[in-house]
Amino acid sequence: GARLAPKEKLDIPVLFMPDTMKMYEAVLVIHVMRENGENWPFEDSTELNEDLKSSVAVAEDGGIQGILWRYPVHGMPEAPQQKLDPAVVHCQARQRIEKRVEVQLTGVVSGATAVPAERNSAMVDANKAADIQEEVQVTDGFSTTVEFLYELQCQSNEIKSQLESLVGMHLVQSERDTESGIVTLVFNIVFAPHKPMRNEATLLVQCTAGGVWKFPVLFIATEPQVDDVINIEAVGLNRESIVGFRLTSQTR
């Protein structure tokens, strides 16, 4: 029953208060009709394409009686941000280190589906699909399989491009506590920095049934070891002494 003047805007607030860590789906439907009850004139309703036919209500006289807009709404619960100390991955530049990082997911709903689910939609944006690692399946032997996606997020694209070639991450262990319902994931992180750096990142874990968990990770690369010591022996006062040595570039 909201009245809209020509070119007037309508704000529709949407409130989301999830009680479980699973995705909820809804459809916001907006139906508009002329205030005087008359139809919008339309000469040939047979020319309407299939998408438009589902969005308009055509009257018997061929006019348009009403127009529908449908906006799907996906509610994705996110675990409360806790003041966790970041997992520190520390390595000397030009070296390589492997470290296992353990995270705990609370509130995982086993075997949950989206509520209500008009149709299953992608949990991850298609533009981010290349950054998402493979799906991980976790089961406790009593319930249906729970699937997870994970990725490493950075504060900027510059840091992301810098870490992409230096960091590798793989899930090596997953376990669910049947009493508490807490899921523990153990990741193996490989860090091979080329130069000194200090960058923060966020390990994002997403359950395909709904729910997002975030964990801070800090990557630190210290100064590399000295390659060699060059000794130059003086041949006399005010006379030049020369030593030759080779430098090899590992890139073009």
C-alpha positions as CSV (number, residue, x, y, z in Angstrom):
1,G,0.0,0.0,0.0
2,A,2.9,2.4,-0.4
3,R,2.3,5.3,-2.7
4,L,5.1,6.5,-5.0
5,A,5.2,9.7,-6.9
6,P,6.9,9.8,-10.3
7,K,10.7,9.3,-9.9
8,E,10.3,8.8,-6.2
9,K,12.6,6.3,-4.4
10,L,11.4,3.5,-2.1
11,D,13.8,2.1,0.6
12,I,12.9,-1.4,1.8
13,P,14.8,-2.3,5.0
14,V,15.8,-5.9,5.4
15,L,16.6,-7.3,8.9
16,F,18.6,-10.5,9.3
17,M,18.8,-12.2,12.7
18,P,20.1,-15.8,12.2
19,D,19.8,-18.2,15.1
20,T,22.0,-20.9,13.5
21,M,25.0,-21.0,11.3
22,K,23.3,-21.9,8.0
23,M,22.3,-19.9,5.0
24,Y,18.7,-18.6,4.7
25,E,17.1,-17.7,1.5
26,A,14.1,-15.4,0.8
27,V,12.6,-13.6,-2.2
28,L,11.6,-9.9,-1.9
29,V,8.6,-9.4,-4.2
30,I,7.5,-5.9,-5.2
31,H,4.2,-5.5,-7.0
32,V,3.2,-2.1,-8.6
33,M,-0.1,-1.0,-9.9
34,R,-1.5,2.3,-11.1
35,E,-3.2,4.2,-8.3
36,N,-6.4,4.8,-10.3
37,G,-6.7,1.1,-11.1
38,E,-6.3,1.5,-14.8
39,N,-4.0,-0.6,-16.9
40,W,-0.9,0.5,-18.7
41,P,-1.6,0.4,-22.5
42,F,0.3,-2.2,-24.4
43,E,-0.5,-3.0,-28.0
44,D,0.6,-6.6,-28.5
45,S,1.2,-8.7,-25.4
46,T,2.3,-11.6,-27.6
47,E,5.5,-9.8,-28.2
48,L,6.5,-10.1,-24.6
49,N,9.5,-12.3,-24.1
50,E,9.5,-15.1,-21.5
51,D,11.4,-13.1,-18.8
52,L,9.0,-10.2,-19.2
53,K,5.9,-12.4,-19.2
54,S,6.8,-13.7,-15.7
55,S,7.2,-10.1,-14.4
56,V,3.9,-8.5,-15.7
57,A,0.3,-9.3,-15.2
58,V,-1.5,-8.9,-18.6
59,A,-5.2,-8.0,-18.4
60,E,-7.9,-9.4,-20.8
61,D,-8.0,-6.2,-22.8
62,G,-4.2,-6.6,-23.5
63,G,-3.1,-3.9,-21.1
64,I,-0.6,-4.4,-18.3
65,Q,-2.4,-4.6,-15.0
66,G,0.7,-4.9,-12.7
67,I,4.4,-5.3,-12.7
68,L,6.4,-7.6,-10.4
69,W,10.1,-7.3,-9.3
70,R,11.7,-10.3,-7.6
71,Y,14.9,-9.8,-5.6
72,P,16.5,-13.0,-4.1
73,V,17.9,-12.4,-0.6
74,H,20.6,-14.7,0.8
75,G,21.4,-14.4,4.5
76,M,24.9,-15.7,5.3
77,P,25.6,-15.8,9.1
78,E,29.1,-14.9,10.1
79,A,30.7,-16.0,13.4
80,P,31.3,-13.1,15.8
81,Q,34.8,-11.6,15.5
82,Q,36.9,-12.7,18.4
83,K,40.1,-11.0,19.6
84,L,42.3,-13.9,18.5
85,D,46.1,-13.7,18.3
86,P,47.0,-14.2,14.7
87,A,48.7,-17.4,13.6
88,V,52.3,-16.3,12.9
89,V,54.1,-17.9,9.9
90,H,57.8,-16.8,10.3
91,C,60.5,-17.5,7.8
92,Q,63.8,-16.1,6.7
93,A,63.9,-14.6,3.2
94,R,65.0,-17.1,0.5
95,Q,64.1,-20.0,2.7
96,R,61.0,-22.2,2.9
97,I,58.9,-23.2,5.9
98,E,55.9,-25.4,6.4
99,K,53.6,-24.7,9.4
100,R,50.4,-26.3,10.5
101,V,47.7,-23.9,11.6
102,E,44.7,-25.2,13.5
103,V,41.3,-23.4,13.6
104,Q,38.1,-24.3,15.4
105,L,34.6,-23.8,13.9
106,T,31.8,-23.4,16.4
107,G,28.1,-23.7,15.6
108,V,28.5,-25.8,12.4
109,V,25.1,-27.2,11.5
110,S,25.5,-30.7,10.2
111,G,23.5,-31.6,7.2
112,A,21.8,-28.2,7.1
113,T,20.2,-26.7,4.0
114,A,19.2,-23.2,3.1
115,V,15.9,-22.1,4.6
116,P,13.8,-21.6,2.6
117,A,15.5,-22.8,-0.6
118,E,13.8,-21.8,-3.8
119,R,16.8,-23.0,-5.7
120,N,20.4,-23.8,-4.8
121,S,22.6,-20.9,-5.7
122,A,26.4,-20.6,-5.7
123,M,27.8,-20.0,-2.3
124,V,30.7,-18.0,-3.7
125,D,30.8,-15.2,-6.2
126,A,31.7,-16.4,-9.7
127,N,34.4,-13.7,-9.8
128,K,36.1,-15.2,-6.8
129,A,35.9,-18.8,-7.9
130,A,39.5,-18.9,-9.0
131,D,40.7,-17.9,-5.5
132,I,38.7,-20.5,-3.7
133,Q,40.4,-23.7,-2.8
134,E,38.8,-27.1,-3.4
135,E,35.8,-28.2,-1.3
136,V,36.6,-30.0,1.9
137,Q,34.3,-32.7,3.3
138,V,34.0,-33.3,7.0
139,T,31.9,-36.0,8.6
140,D,31.6,-37.5,12.1
141,G,30.2,-40.8,11.0
142,F,26.7,-40.1,12.3
143,S,25.4,-37.2,10.2
144,T,25.5,-36.2,6.6
145,T,28.7,-34.8,5.1
146,V,29.5,-31.2,5.7
147,E,31.4,-29.3,3.0
148,F,33.7,-26.3,3.4
149,L,35.4,-23.8,1.1
150,Y,38.4,-21.8,2.2
151,E,40.6,-19.0,0.9
152,L,43.2,-16.5,2.1
153,Q,42.0,-12.9,2.0
154,C,44.3,-9.8,2.0
155,Q,43.8,-6.2,2.9
156,S,44.6,-5.0,-0.7
157,N,45.1,-6.4,-4.1
158,E,48.8,-5.4,-3.9
159,I,49.4,-7.6,-0.9
160,K,47.3,-10.4,-2.5
161,S,49.4,-10.4,-5.6
162,Q,52.5,-10.5,-3.5
163,L,51.4,-13.4,-1.4
164,E,49.9,-15.5,-4.1
165,S,53.2,-16.8,-5.4
166,L,54.7,-17.1,-1.9
167,V,52.0,-18.9,0.1
168,G,50.5,-22.3,-0.4
169,M,47.7,-23.7,1.8
170,H,46.1,-27.1,2.0
171,L,43.8,-28.8,4.4
172,V,45.4,-31.9,5.9
173,Q,43.1,-32.9,8.7
174,S,39.5,-32.4,9.8
175,E,37.7,-33.6,12.8
176,R,34.4,-33.1,14.6
177,D,33.8,-33.4,18.3
178,T,30.5,-35.3,18.6
179,E,29.8,-33.8,22.0
180,S,30.5,-30.1,21.5
181,G,29.9,-30.1,17.7
182,I,33.1,-28.1,17.2
183,V,34.8,-28.8,13.9
184,T,38.6,-28.6,13.9
185,L,40.5,-28.0,10.7
186,V,44.2,-28.3,10.4
187,F,45.9,-26.4,7.5
188,N,49.4,-26.9,6.2
189,I,50.8,-23.6,5.1
190,V,53.9,-23.3,3.0
191,F,55.7,-19.9,3.0
192,A,58.7,-19.2,0.7
193,P,59.4,-15.5,0.7
194,H,62.0,-13.9,-1.6
195,K,62.6,-10.7,0.4
196,P,61.9,-9.3,3.9
197,M,58.2,-8.5,4.4
198,R,55.4,-8.4,7.0
199,N,51.8,-8.8,5.8
200,E,48.6,-9.6,7.5
201,A,45.9,-11.8,5.9
202,T,42.6,-13.5,6.9
203,L,41.9,-17.2,6.5
204,L,38.2,-17.3,5.5
205,V,36.3,-20.6,5.9
206,Q,32.8,-21.0,4.5
207,C,30.4,-23.8,5.0
208,T,28.3,-24.7,1.9
209,A,25.3,-25.1,4.2
210,G,25.9,-21.5,5.4
211,G,28.2,-19.8,7.9
212,V,31.5,-17.9,7.6
213,W,34.4,-18.0,10.0
214,K,37.5,-15.7,9.8
215,F,40.9,-16.2,11.4
216,P,43.9,-13.8,11.3
217,V,47.2,-14.9,9.9
218,L,50.5,-12.9,10.0
219,F,53.3,-13.6,7.5
220,I,56.8,-12.4,8.5
221,A,59.9,-12.7,6.4
222,T,63.2,-11.6,8.0
223,E,66.5,-10.6,6.4
224,P,68.2,-13.4,4.4
225,Q,71.5,-14.9,5.2
226,V,74.6,-13.3,3.9
227,D,75.6,-15.0,0.6
228,D,79.3,-14.6,1.0
229,V,82.1,-12.5,2.5
230,I,84.4,-10.7,0.1
231,N,87.9,-9.9,1.4
232,I,89.9,-7.3,-0.5
233,E,93.6,-7.2,0.4
234,A,95.4,-3.8,0.1
235,V,98.4,-3.7,-2.2
236,G,99.7,-0.4,-0.8
237,L,98.7,3.0,0.2
238,N,96.8,5.1,-2.3
239,R,96.6,2.1,-4.7
240,E,93.5,0.4,-6.0
241,S,92.8,-3.2,-5.1
242,I,90.3,-5.2,-7.2
243,V,88.4,-8.4,-6.6
244,G,86.1,-9.9,-9.1
245,F,83.0,-12.0,-8.4
246,R,79.8,-13.2,-10.2
247,L,76.2,-12.2,-9.6
248,T,73.5,-14.5,-11.0
249,S,70.0,-13.2,-11.4
250,Q,67.2,-15.8,-10.8
251,T,64.8,-13.8,-13.0
252,R,65.1,-12.2,-16.4
